[in-house]
Amino acid sequence: MGNTGMNKKAIVLLSGGLDSILAVRIMQEQGIEVEAINFLTVFCTCTHKGCQHAATKAAQDLKIPLKVFNITEEYLEIIKNPKHGYGSNMNPCIDCRIFFFKKAGEYLKERGASFIVTGEVLGERPMSQRRDAILLIEKEAGLKGLIVRPLSAKLFNPTIPEQEGILDRDKMLDISGRSRKPQIALARQFGLSDYPCPAGGCLLTDPGFARRIKDLLDHNCLALDEVKLLKFGRHFRLSETAKLVIGRSEEENDLLCSLARPEDIVFKLKSHQGPFSILRGRFDPSTAFRVDGEQGRTIVAGMIERAASIVAHHTKFRSENLLDVCYWKSGDDTDRITVSVKPASAEEIERVRI
Ligand code: SF4
């Protein structure tokens, strides 16, 4: 075989899950020097103790260096308009993978490595691991022939490092599909017992979260601060430019409090325990809504009263006729105002719930 100057150094996309760990072990068996990268976005469900930690732990166990890229800001642009569309929710998996691989390709050059390794298994994930998707992603990332998938290698054409004799194709595998049995058997062969369950949840695949992301997109306000807020509380769309978020637990109340901007309007029950809520956005104080009044009558209320009535609904006092709710600007709690509102009805809540 000819030699194009390829060396025995590779970059692995390491999630920390079993597949990527096995991919590294198979490469190490062939004498390949492996360095790892991991991508972190605000959409990882396991930012604190899971994902990054899993990758960090795996890299330590495998004795390989790890570089973590936090890529949320760039990634938001992909979500706004993915060339290859979304999966079953707001997950633009194909564009996402192209983006990850492009980054990996840049890092490959930076580190003087010759090829990329992944734990991908043909057909394991519905959108991004179909054969046509895998090949499309590889091509669009400009890495044709340079991505080695040790777990499924025999199901693809030989890669350049195989053609160059850097890798022995016979020592790689032909796993496909969603059964995890072959990987578990392989883990046993390698003496691996302490490995995490499939790593890396992605909030974009969660239907409830996806609905909230879509709402931000539809209202032209998909930005990092707004996305962070989506992770907590109940969300309500009150107008094109205003939304209300209500904490569901003490922990969420504290988190919402820490995420509130000075100009957000904060709501709390005046003399009872209740959720912490924030009204965010632009609205004309004179904007009027039709809301439920006493004895089924409809009354007209402003944005503040409407938000307060939705907050009042989410307390154990929702059957009361009137409740006192305080509100103030998050950045200035010296100026607290109280409104008496009838808690919103279940129908009203359904109308505005995101
Ligand atoms: S599930 Fe999420 S992180 Fe994974 S490829 Fe799809 S969009 Fe990207």
Boltz pocket constraint, residues with backbone or C-beta under 6 A from the ligand:
constraints:
  - pocket:
      binder: B
      contacts: [[A, 90], [A, 91], [A, 92], [A, 93], [A, 94], [A, 96], [A, 97], [A, 128], [A, 200], [A, 202], [A, 203], [A, 204], [A, 205]]
      max_distance: 6.0
